[in-house]
Amino acid sequence: METTISSPSSSAIIIQTLTFILYIAILIGGIYLIRSIKSIKKRLDKLENEK
């Protein structure tokens, strides 16, 4: 415990890495969400055209 507290630089690197991973995860999630919404809209349009 004392070793991690005495070296704040390592904890800062860990925090930066976590925020970077989180940012990438949000970015990928956003792209996936947009793609899924577009595909759902296309399916709805096809169903409406078939009626």
KELUM-874588 format. One record per atom (N, C-alpha, C, O, CB): chain; z, y, x; atom name; residue in three letters; residue number from 1. Coordinates in steps of 0.05 Angstrom, whole numbers. Glycine has a CB too. Layout:
% residues N
<kette: A&pz: Z&py: Y&px: X&atom: CA&rest: Ala&nr: NUM> .
...
//
This chain:
% residues 51
<kette: A&pz: 0&py: -24&px: 17&atom: N&rest: Met&nr: 1> .
<kette: A&pz: 0&py: 0&px: 0&atom: CA&rest: Met&nr: 1> .
<kette: A&pz: 0&py: 25&px: 17&atom: C&rest: Met&nr: 1> .
<kette: A&pz: -15&py: 44&px: 12&atom: O&rest: Met&nr: 1> .
<kette: A&pz: 24&py: 0&px: -19&atom: CB&rest: Met&nr: 1> .
<kette: A&pz: 18&py: 26&px: 38&atom: N&rest: Glu&nr: 2> .
<kette: A&pz: 20&py: 49&px: 55&atom: CA&rest: Glu&nr: 2> .
<kette: A&pz: -5&py: 55&px: 70&atom: C&rest: Glu&nr: 2> .
<kette: A&pz: -11&py: 79&px: 76&atom: O&rest: Glu&nr: 2> .
<kette: A&pz: 44&py: 46&px: 74&atom: CB&rest: Glu&nr: 2> .
<kette: A&pz: -20&py: 34&px: 78&atom: N&rest: Thr&nr: 3> .
<kette: A&pz: -45&py: 38&px: 94&atom: CA&rest: Thr&nr: 3> .
<kette: A&pz: -66&py: 53&px: 77&atom: C&rest: Thr&nr: 3> .
<kette: A&pz: -80&py: 70&px: 88&atom: O&rest: Thr&nr: 3> .
<kette: A&pz: -56&py: 11&px: 103&atom: CB&rest: Thr&nr: 3> .
<kette: A&pz: -68&py: 47&px: 51&atom: N&rest: Thr&nr: 4> .
<kette: A&pz: -88&py: 60&px: 34&atom: CA&rest: Thr&nr: 4> .
<kette: A&pz: -81&py: 89&px: 29&atom: C&rest: Thr&nr: 4> .
<kette: A&pz: -98&py: 106&px: 28&atom: O&rest: Thr&nr: 4> .
<kette: A&pz: -91&py: 45&px: 7&atom: CB&rest: Thr&nr: 4> .
<kette: A&pz: -55&py: 94&px: 27&atom: N&rest: Ile&nr: 5> .
<kette: A&pz: -45&py: 122&px: 22&atom: CA&rest: Ile&nr: 5> .
<kette: A&pz: -50&py: 139&px: 47&atom: C&rest: Ile&nr: 5> .
<kette: A&pz: -57&py: 163&px: 45&atom: O&rest: Ile&nr: 5> .
<kette: A&pz: -15&py: 122&px: 14&atom: CB&rest: Ile&nr: 5> .
<kette: A&pz: -45&py: 127&px: 71&atom: N&rest: Ser&nr: 6> .
<kette: A&pz: -48&py: 142&px: 96&atom: CA&rest: Ser&nr: 6> .
<kette: A&pz: -77&py: 149&px: 102&atom: C&rest: Ser&nr: 6> .
<kette: A&pz: -82&py: 168&px: 118&atom: O&rest: Ser&nr: 6> .
<kette: A&pz: -36&py: 126&px: 119&atom: CB&rest: Ser&nr: 6> .
<kette: A&pz: -96&py: 135&px: 91&atom: N&rest: Ser&nr: 7> .
<kette: A&pz: -124&py: 141&px: 96&atom: CA&rest: Ser&nr: 7> .
<kette: A&pz: -138&py: 149&px: 70&atom: C&rest: Ser&nr: 7> .
<kette: A&pz: -149&py: 132&px: 55&atom: O&rest: Ser&nr: 7> .
<kette: A&pz: -139&py: 116&px: 108&atom: CB&rest: Ser&nr: 7> .
<kette: A&pz: -138&py: 175&px: 64&atom: N&rest: Pro&nr: 8> .
<kette: A&pz: -150&py: 185&px: 39&atom: CA&rest: Pro&nr: 8> .
<kette: A&pz: -180&py: 184&px: 39&atom: C&rest: Pro&nr: 8> .
<kette: A&pz: -193&py: 184&px: 18&atom: O&rest: Pro&nr: 8> .
<kette: A&pz: -141&py: 213&px: 33&atom: CB&rest: Pro&nr: 8> .
<kette: A&pz: -192&py: 183&px: 63&atom: N&rest: Ser&nr: 9> .
<kette: A&pz: -221&py: 182&px: 65&atom: CA&rest: Ser&nr: 9> .
<kette: A&pz: -233&py: 157&px: 53&atom: C&rest: Ser&nr: 9> .
<kette: A&pz: -254&py: 158&px: 40&atom: O&rest: Ser&nr: 9> .
<kette: A&pz: -230&py: 185&px: 95&atom: CB&rest: Ser&nr: 9> .
<kette: A&pz: -220&py: 134&px: 57&atom: N&rest: Ser&nr: 10> .
<kette: A&pz: -229&py: 109&px: 46&atom: CA&rest: Ser&nr: 10> .
<kette: A&pz: -228&py: 109&px: 16&atom: C&rest: Ser&nr: 10> .
<kette: A&pz: -247&py: 99&px: 3&atom: O&rest: Ser&nr: 10> .
<kette: A&pz: -213&py: 85&px: 57&atom: CB&rest: Ser&nr: 10> .
<kette: A&pz: -207&py: 120&px: 4&atom: N&rest: Ser&nr: 11> .
<kette: A&pz: -205&py: 122&px: -25&atom: CA&rest: Ser&nr: 11> .
<kette: A&pz: -226&py: 140&px: -36&atom: C&rest: Ser&nr: 11> .
<kette: A&pz: -237&py: 135&px: -58&atom: O&rest: Ser&nr: 11> .
<kette: A&pz: -177&py: 131&px: -33&atom: CB&rest: Ser&nr: 11> .
<kette: A&pz: -232&py: 162&px: -22&atom: N&rest: Ala&nr: 12> .
<kette: A&pz: -253&py: 180&px: -30&atom: CA&rest: Ala&nr: 12> .
<kette: A&pz: -280&py: 167&px: -31&atom: C&rest: Ala&nr: 12> .
<kette: A&pz: -296&py: 171&px: -49&atom: O&rest: Ala&nr: 12> .
<kette: A&pz: -254&py: 205&px: -12&atom: CB&rest: Ala&nr: 12> .
<kette: A&pz: -286&py: 150&px: -10&atom: N&rest: Ile&nr: 13> .
<kette: A&pz: -311&py: 135&px: -9&atom: CA&rest: Ile&nr: 13> .
<kette: A&pz: -312&py: 116&px: -33&atom: C&rest: Ile&nr: 13> .
<kette: A&pz: -334&py: 112&px: -45&atom: O&rest: Ile&nr: 13> .
<kette: A&pz: -313&py: 120&px: 18&atom: CB&rest: Ile&nr: 13> .
<kette: A&pz: -290&py: 102&px: -39&atom: N&rest: Ile&nr: 14> .
<kette: A&pz: -289&py: 84&px: -61&atom: CA&rest: Ile&nr: 14> .
<kette: A&pz: -295&py: 98&px: -87&atom: C&rest: Ile&nr: 14> .
<kette: A&pz: -310&py: 88&px: -104&atom: O&rest: Ile&nr: 14> .
<kette: A&pz: -262&py: 69&px: -63&atom: CB&rest: Ile&nr: 14> .
<kette: A&pz: -283&py: 121&px: -91&atom: N&rest: Ile&nr: 15> .
<kette: A&pz: -287&py: 138&px: -115&atom: CA&rest: Ile&nr: 15> .
<kette: A&pz: -317&py: 146&px: -117&atom: C&rest: Ile&nr: 15> .
<kette: A&pz: -329&py: 145&px: -139&atom: O&rest: Ile&nr: 15> .
<kette: A&pz: -269&py: 163&px: -116&atom: CB&rest: Ile&nr: 15> .
<kette: A&pz: -328&py: 155&px: -95&atom: N&rest: Gln&nr: 16> .
<kette: A&pz: -356&py: 163&px: -95&atom: CA&rest: Gln&nr: 16> .
<kette: A&pz: -374&py: 140&px: -102&atom: C&rest: Gln&nr: 16> .
<kette: A&pz: -393&py: 143&px: -117&atom: O&rest: Gln&nr: 16> .
<kette: A&pz: -364&py: 175&px: -67&atom: CB&rest: Gln&nr: 16> .
<kette: A&pz: -369&py: 116&px: -91&atom: N&rest: Thr&nr: 17> .
<kette: A&pz: -385&py: 93&px: -96&atom: CA&rest: Thr&nr: 17> .
<kette: A&pz: -383&py: 85&px: -126&atom: C&rest: Thr&nr: 17> .
<kette: A&pz: -403&py: 79&px: -139&atom: O&rest: Thr&nr: 17> .
<kette: A&pz: -375&py: 69&px: -79&atom: CB&rest: Thr&nr: 17> .
<kette: A&pz: -359&py: 86&px: -137&atom: N&rest: Leu&nr: 18> .
<kette: A&pz: -355&py: 80&px: -165&atom: CA&rest: Leu&nr: 18> .
<kette: A&pz: -370&py: 99&px: -184&atom: C&rest: Leu&nr: 18> .
<kette: A&pz: -382&py: 91&px: -203&atom: O&rest: Leu&nr: 18> .
<kette: A&pz: -325&py: 80&px: -172&atom: CB&rest: Leu&nr: 18> .
<kette: A&pz: -368&py: 125&px: -177&atom: N&rest: Thr&nr: 19> .
<kette: A&pz: -382&py: 145&px: -193&atom: CA&rest: Thr&nr: 19> .
<kette: A&pz: -413&py: 141&px: -191&atom: C&rest: Thr&nr: 19> .
<kette: A&pz: -427&py: 145&px: -211&atom: O&rest: Thr&nr: 19> .
<kette: A&pz: -374&py: 174&px: -184&atom: CB&rest: Thr&nr: 19> .
<kette: A&pz: -422&py: 134&px: -167&atom: N&rest: Phe&nr: 20> .
<kette: A&pz: -451&py: 129&px: -163&atom: CA&rest: Phe&nr: 20> .
<kette: A&pz: -460&py: 105&px: -179&atom: C&rest: Phe&nr: 20> .
<kette: A&pz: -481&py: 106&px: -192&atom: O&rest: Phe&nr: 20> .
<kette: A&pz: -457&py: 125&px: -133&atom: CB&rest: Phe&nr: 20> .
<kette: A&pz: -444&py: 84&px: -179&atom: N&rest: Ile&nr: 21> .
<kette: A&pz: -451&py: 60&px: -195&atom: CA&rest: Ile&nr: 21> .
<kette: A&pz: -451&py: 66&px: -225&atom: C&rest: Ile&nr: 21> .
<kette: A&pz: -468&py: 58&px: -239&atom: O&rest: Ile&nr: 21> .
<kette: A&pz: -431&py: 37&px: -189&atom: CB&rest: Ile&nr: 21> .
<kette: A&pz: -431&py: 82&px: -233&atom: N&rest: Leu&nr: 22> .
<kette: A&pz: -428&py: 90&px: -261&atom: CA&rest: Leu&nr: 22> .
<kette: A&pz: -453&py: 107&px: -270&atom: C&rest: Leu&nr: 22> .
<kette: A&pz: -463&py: 103&px: -291&atom: O&rest: Leu&nr: 22> .
<kette: A&pz: -402&py: 106&px: -265&atom: CB&rest: Leu&nr: 22> .
<kette: A&pz: -461&py: 125&px: -252&atom: N&rest: Tyr&nr: 23> .
<kette: A&pz: -485&py: 142&px: -258&atom: CA&rest: Tyr&nr: 23> .
<kette: A&pz: -510&py: 125&px: -261&atom: C&rest: Tyr&nr: 23> .
<kette: A&pz: -525&py: 129&px: -280&atom: O&rest: Tyr&nr: 23> .
<kette: A&pz: -489&py: 162&px: -235&atom: CB&rest: Tyr&nr: 23> .
<kette: A&pz: -514&py: 106&px: -243&atom: N&rest: Ile&nr: 24> .
<kette: A&pz: -537&py: 88&px: -245&atom: CA&rest: Ile&nr: 24> .
<kette: A&pz: -536&py: 71&px: -271&atom: C&rest: Ile&nr: 24> .
<kette: A&pz: -556&py: 68&px: -284&atom: O&rest: Ile&nr: 24> .
<kette: A&pz: -538&py: 69&px: -220&atom: CB&rest: Ile&nr: 24> .
<kette: A&pz: -512&py: 62&px: -277&atom: N&rest: Ala&nr: 25> .
<kette: A&pz: -508&py: 45&px: -302&atom: CA&rest: Ala&nr: 25> .
<kette: A&pz: -515&py: 61&px: -327&atom: C&rest: Ala&nr: 25> .
<kette: A&pz: -529&py: 51&px: -345&atom: O&rest: Ala&nr: 25> .
<kette: A&pz: -479&py: 35&px: -304&atom: CB&rest: Ala&nr: 25> .
<kette: A&pz: -507&py: 87&px: -328&atom: N&rest: Ile&nr: 26> .
<kette: A&pz: -513&py: 104&px: -350&atom: CA&rest: Ile&nr: 26> .
<kette: A&pz: -543&py: 110&px: -352&atom: C&rest: Ile&nr: 26> .
<kette: A&pz: -555&py: 110&px: -373&atom: O&rest: Ile&nr: 26> .
<kette: A&pz: -497&py: 131&px: -348&atom: CB&rest: Ile&nr: 26> .
<kette: A&pz: -555&py: 114&px: -328&atom: N&rest: Leu&nr: 27> .
<kette: A&pz: -584&py: 119&px: -327&atom: CA&rest: Leu&nr: 27> .
<kette: A&pz: -600&py: 96&px: -337&atom: C&rest: Leu&nr: 27> .
<kette: A&pz: -618&py: 99&px: -354&atom: O&rest: Leu&nr: 27> .
<kette: A&pz: -592&py: 126&px: -298&atom: CB&rest: Leu&nr: 27> .
<kette: A&pz: -593&py: 71&px: -328&atom: N&rest: Ile&nr: 28> .
<kette: A&pz: -607&py: 47&px: -336&atom: CA&rest: Ile&nr: 28> .
<kette: A&pz: -602&py: 42&px: -366&atom: C&rest: Ile&nr: 28> .
<kette: A&pz: -620&py: 35&px: -381&atom: O&rest: Ile&nr: 28> .
<kette: A&pz: -598&py: 23&px: -319&atom: CB&rest: Ile&nr: 28> .
<kette: A&pz: -577&py: 46&px: -375&atom: N&rest: Gly&nr: 29> .
<kette: A&pz: -570&py: 43&px: -403&atom: CA&rest: Gly&nr: 29> .
<kette: A&pz: -586&py: 62&px: -421&atom: C&rest: Gly&nr: 29> .
<kette: A&pz: -595&py: 54&px: -443&atom: O&rest: Gly&nr: 29> .
<kette: A&pz: -541&py: 46&px: -407&atom: CB&rest: Gly&nr: 29> .
<kette: A&pz: -589&py: 86&px: -412&atom: N&rest: Gly&nr: 30> .
<kette: A&pz: -604&py: 106&px: -427&atom: CA&rest: Gly&nr: 30> .
<kette: A&pz: -633&py: 99&px: -430&atom: C&rest: Gly&nr: 30> .
<kette: A&pz: -644&py: 102&px: -452&atom: O&rest: Gly&nr: 30> .
<kette: A&pz: -601&py: 133&px: -414&atom: CB&rest: Gly&nr: 30> .
<kette: A&pz: -645&py: 90&px: -408&atom: N&rest: Ile&nr: 31> .
<kette: A&pz: -673&py: 82&px: -408&atom: CA&rest: Ile&nr: 31> .
<kette: A&pz: -677&py: 58&px: -427&atom: C&rest: Ile&nr: 31> .
<kette: A&pz: -696&py: 58&px: -443&atom: O&rest: Ile&nr: 31> .
<kette: A&pz: -683&py: 75&px: -380&atom: CB&rest: Ile&nr: 31> .
<kette: A&pz: -659&py: 39&px: -425&atom: N&rest: Tyr&nr: 32> .
<kette: A&pz: -660&py: 15&px: -442&atom: CA&rest: Tyr&nr: 32> .
<kette: A&pz: -657&py: 22&px: -472&atom: C&rest: Tyr&nr: 32> .
<kette: A&pz: -671&py: 11&px: -489&atom: O&rest: Tyr&nr: 32> .
<kette: A&pz: -638&py: -6&px: -434&atom: CB&rest: Tyr&nr: 32> .
<kette: A&pz: -639&py: 41&px: -477&atom: N&rest: Leu&nr: 33> .
<kette: A&pz: -634&py: 50&px: -505&atom: CA&rest: Leu&nr: 33> .
<kette: A&pz: -659&py: 63&px: -516&atom: C&rest: Leu&nr: 33> .
<kette: A&pz: -666&py: 58&px: -539&atom: O&rest: Leu&nr: 33> .
<kette: A&pz: -610&py: 69&px: -506&atom: CB&rest: Leu&nr: 33> .
<kette: A&pz: -672&py: 81&px: -500&atom: N&rest: Ile&nr: 34> .
<kette: A&pz: -696&py: 95&px: -509&atom: CA&rest: Ile&nr: 34> .
<kette: A&pz: -718&py: 75&px: -515&atom: C&rest: Ile&nr: 34> .
<kette: A&pz: -732&py: 77&px: -535&atom: O&rest: Ile&nr: 34> .
<kette: A&pz: -705&py: 116&px: -488&atom: CB&rest: Ile&nr: 34> .
<kette: A&pz: -721&py: 56&px: -497&atom: N&rest: Arg&nr: 35> .
<kette: A&pz: -743&py: 35&px: -501&atom: CA&rest: Arg&nr: 35> .
<kette: A&pz: -738&py: 19&px: -526&atom: C&rest: Arg&nr: 35> .
<kette: A&pz: -756&py: 14&px: -541&atom: O&rest: Arg&nr: 35> .
<kette: A&pz: -744&py: 17&px: -476&atom: CB&rest: Arg&nr: 35> .
<kette: A&pz: -713&py: 11&px: -530&atom: N&rest: Ser&nr: 36> .
<kette: A&pz: -706&py: -5&px: -554&atom: CA&rest: Ser&nr: 36> .
<kette: A&pz: -711&py: 11&px: -580&atom: C&rest: Ser&nr: 36> .
<kette: A&pz: -720&py: 0&px: -600&atom: O&rest: Ser&nr: 36> .
<kette: A&pz: -677&py: -15&px: -553&atom: CB&rest: Ser&nr: 36> .
<kette: A&pz: -704&py: 37&px: -579&atom: N&rest: Ile&nr: 37> .
<kette: A&pz: -708&py: 54&px: -603&atom: CA&rest: Ile&nr: 37> .
<kette: A&pz: -738&py: 56&px: -609&atom: C&rest: Ile&nr: 37> .
<kette: A&pz: -746&py: 55&px: -632&atom: O&rest: Ile&nr: 37> .
<kette: A&pz: -695&py: 82&px: -598&atom: CB&rest: Ile&nr: 37> .
<kette: A&pz: -754&py: 60&px: -588&atom: N&rest: Lys&nr: 38> .
<kette: A&pz: -783&py: 62&px: -591&atom: CA&rest: Lys&nr: 38> .
<kette: A&pz: -795&py: 37&px: -603&atom: C&rest: Lys&nr: 38> .
<kette: A&pz: -812&py: 38&px: -621&atom: O&rest: Lys&nr: 38> .
<kette: A&pz: -797&py: 69&px: -564&atom: CB&rest: Lys&nr: 38> .
<kette: A&pz: -786&py: 13&px: -593&atom: N&rest: Ser&nr: 39> .
<kette: A&pz: -796&py: -12&px: -603&atom: CA&rest: Ser&nr: 39> .
<kette: A&pz: -788&py: -17&px: -632&atom: C&rest: Ser&nr: 39> .
<kette: A&pz: -803&py: -27&px: -648&atom: O&rest: Ser&nr: 39> .
<kette: A&pz: -785&py: -36&px: -586&atom: CB&rest: Ser&nr: 39> .
<kette: A&pz: -763&py: -8&px: -639&atom: N&rest: Ile&nr: 40> .
<kette: A&pz: -754&py: -11&px: -667&atom: CA&rest: Ile&nr: 40> .
<kette: A&pz: -771&py: 7&px: -685&atom: C&rest: Ile&nr: 40> .
<kette: A&pz: -778&py: -1&px: -707&atom: O&rest: Ile&nr: 40> .
<kette: A&pz: -724&py: -3&px: -669&atom: CB&rest: Ile&nr: 40> .
<kette: A&pz: -777&py: 32&px: -676&atom: N&rest: Lys&nr: 41> .
<kette: A&pz: -794&py: 50&px: -692&atom: CA&rest: Lys&nr: 41> .
<kette: A&pz: -822&py: 38&px: -696&atom: C&rest: Lys&nr: 41> .
<kette: A&pz: -833&py: 40&px: -718&atom: O&rest: Lys&nr: 41> .
<kette: A&pz: -797&py: 77&px: -678&atom: CB&rest: Lys&nr: 41> .
<kette: A&pz: -833&py: 25&px: -676&atom: N&rest: Lys&nr: 42> .
<kette: A&pz: -860&py: 12&px: -678&atom: CA&rest: Lys&nr: 42> .
<kette: A&pz: -859&py: -10&px: -699&atom: C&rest: Lys&nr: 42> .
<kette: A&pz: -877&py: -13&px: -715&atom: O&rest: Lys&nr: 42> .
<kette: A&pz: -869&py: 2&px: -651&atom: CB&rest: Lys&nr: 42> .
<kette: A&pz: -837&py: -26&px: -698&atom: N&rest: Arg&nr: 43> .
<kette: A&pz: -834&py: -48&px: -717&atom: CA&rest: Arg&nr: 43> .
<kette: A&pz: -833&py: -37&px: -746&atom: C&rest: Arg&nr: 43> .
<kette: A&pz: -845&py: -48&px: -764&atom: O&rest: Arg&nr: 43> .
<kette: A&pz: -810&py: -65&px: -711&atom: CB&rest: Arg&nr: 43> .
<kette: A&pz: -817&py: -16&px: -750&atom: N&rest: Leu&nr: 44> .
<kette: A&pz: -815&py: -4&px: -776&atom: CA&rest: Leu&nr: 44> .
<kette: A&pz: -842&py: 7&px: -786&atom: C&rest: Leu&nr: 44> .
<kette: A&pz: -848&py: 4&px: -810&atom: O&rest: Leu&nr: 44> .
<kette: A&pz: -794&py: 19&px: -776&atom: CB&rest: Leu&nr: 44> .
<kette: A&pz: -857&py: 20&px: -768&atom: N&rest: Asp&nr: 45> .
<kette: A&pz: -883&py: 30&px: -776&atom: CA&rest: Asp&nr: 45> .
<kette: A&pz: -902&py: 7&px: -784&atom: C&rest: Asp&nr: 45> .
<kette: A&pz: -917&py: 10&px: -803&atom: O&rest: Asp&nr: 45> .
<kette: A&pz: -896&py: 46&px: -752&atom: CB&rest: Asp&nr: 45> .
<kette: A&pz: -901&py: -15&px: -770&atom: N&rest: Lys&nr: 46> .
<kette: A&pz: -917&py: -39&px: -776&atom: CA&rest: Lys&nr: 46> .
<kette: A&pz: -910&py: -49&px: -804&atom: C&rest: Lys&nr: 46> .
<kette: A&pz: -928&py: -56&px: -820&atom: O&rest: Lys&nr: 46> .
<kette: A&pz: -914&py: -61&px: -755&atom: CB&rest: Lys&nr: 46> .
<kette: A&pz: -884&py: -51&px: -809&atom: N&rest: Leu&nr: 47> .
<kette: A&pz: -875&py: -61&px: -836&atom: CA&rest: Leu&nr: 47> .
<kette: A&pz: -884&py: -42&px: -858&atom: C&rest: Leu&nr: 47> .
<kette: A&pz: -893&py: -52&px: -879&atom: O&rest: Leu&nr: 47> .
<kette: A&pz: -844&py: -63&px: -836&atom: CB&rest: Leu&nr: 47> .
<kette: A&pz: -883&py: -16&px: -854&atom: N&rest: Glu&nr: 48> .
<kette: A&pz: -892&py: 3&px: -874&atom: CA&rest: Glu&nr: 48> .
<kette: A&pz: -922&py: 1&px: -878&atom: C&rest: Glu&nr: 48> .
<kette: A&pz: -931&py: 4&px: -901&atom: O&rest: Glu&nr: 48> .
<kette: A&pz: -884&py: 32&px: -865&atom: CB&rest: Glu&nr: 48> .
<kette: A&pz: -938&py: -3&px: -857&atom: N&rest: Asn&nr: 49> .
<kette: A&pz: -967&py: -5&px: -860&atom: CA&rest: Asn&nr: 49> .
<kette: A&pz: -975&py: -30&px: -874&atom: C&rest: Asn&nr: 49> .
<kette: A&pz: -995&py: -30&px: -889&atom: O&rest: Asn&nr: 49> .
<kette: A&pz: -980&py: -4&px: -832&atom: CB&rest: Asn&nr: 49> .
<kette: A&pz: -959&py: -52&px: -872&atom: N&rest: Glu&nr: 50> .
<kette: A&pz: -966&py: -77&px: -885&atom: CA&rest: Glu&nr: 50> .
<kette: A&pz: -962&py: -76&px: -915&atom: C&rest: Glu&nr: 50> .
<kette: A&pz: -975&py: -90&px: -930&atom: O&rest: Glu&nr: 50> .
<kette: A&pz: -949&py: -100&px: -873&atom: CB&rest: Glu&nr: 50> .
<kette: A&pz: -943&py: -59&px: -924&atom: N&rest: Lys&nr: 51> .
<kette: A&pz: -937&py: -57&px: -953&atom: CA&rest: Lys&nr: 51> .
<kette: A&pz: -961&py: -46&px: -969&atom: C&rest: Lys&nr: 51> .
<kette: A&pz: -959&py: -43&px: -993&atom: O&rest: Lys&nr: 51> .
<kette: A&pz: -913&py: -38&px: -957&atom: CB&rest: Lys&nr: 51> .
//
